[in-house]
């Protein structure tokens, strides 16, 4: 019996889930970039600053 045709669904789903989650996260961040760009055109890294502030707030609580 050939082991190459056997698929471990736990491993396969993990790989696909990671890729899908990453794509969804990138889409959200891109949407945020567009909103921040229109609201604060002169600020260099508004999304990065926002996410950093949000993480810092989580750590405090």
C-alpha positions in Angstrom: 0.0 0.0 0.0 1.3 3.4 -0.9 1.5 5.9 1.9 1.7 8.9 -0.4 -2.1 8.8 -1.1 -3.0 8.8 2.6 -4.0 12.2 3.8 -3.9 13.2 7.5 -6.9 15.6 7.6 -5.8 17.2 10.9 -2.6 18.3 9.3 -4.2 19.3 6.0 -7.0 21.4 7.7 -4.4 23.2 9.8 -2.4 24.3 6.7 -5.5 25.4 4.9 -6.9 27.2 8.0 -3.7 29.1 8.5 -3.6 30.3 4.9 -7.3 31.2 5.0 -7.0 33.1 8.3 -4.0 34.9 7.0 -5.8 36.0 3.8 -8.8 37.2 5.9 -6.5 39.2 8.2 -4.7 40.8 5.3 -8.1 41.8 3.8 -9.2 43.4 7.1 -5.9 45.3 7.4 -6.0 46.5 3.8 -9.6 47.8 4.4 -8.3 49.6 7.5 -5.4 51.1 5.6 -7.8 52.6 3.1 -10.1 54.0 5.8 -7.1 55.5 7.7 -5.6 56.9 4.5 -8.7 58.8 3.7 -9.1 60.0 7.4 -5.4 60.7 8.2 -3.5 61.2 4.9 -0.5 62.9 6.6 0.2 60.2 9.2 2.8 57.6 8.0 1.8 54.4 9.8 -1.7 54.9 11.2 -2.7 51.2 11.0 0.4 50.0 12.6 0.1 52.6 15.4 -3.6 51.6 16.0 -2.8 47.9 16.2 0.1 48.5 18.5 -2.0 50.7 20.8 -4.8 48.0 20.8 -2.3 45.3 21.8 -0.8 47.4 24.5 -4.3 48.0 25.9 -5.0 44.3 26.0 -1.8 43.7 27.9 -2.7 46.2 30.6 -6.0 44.6 31.4 
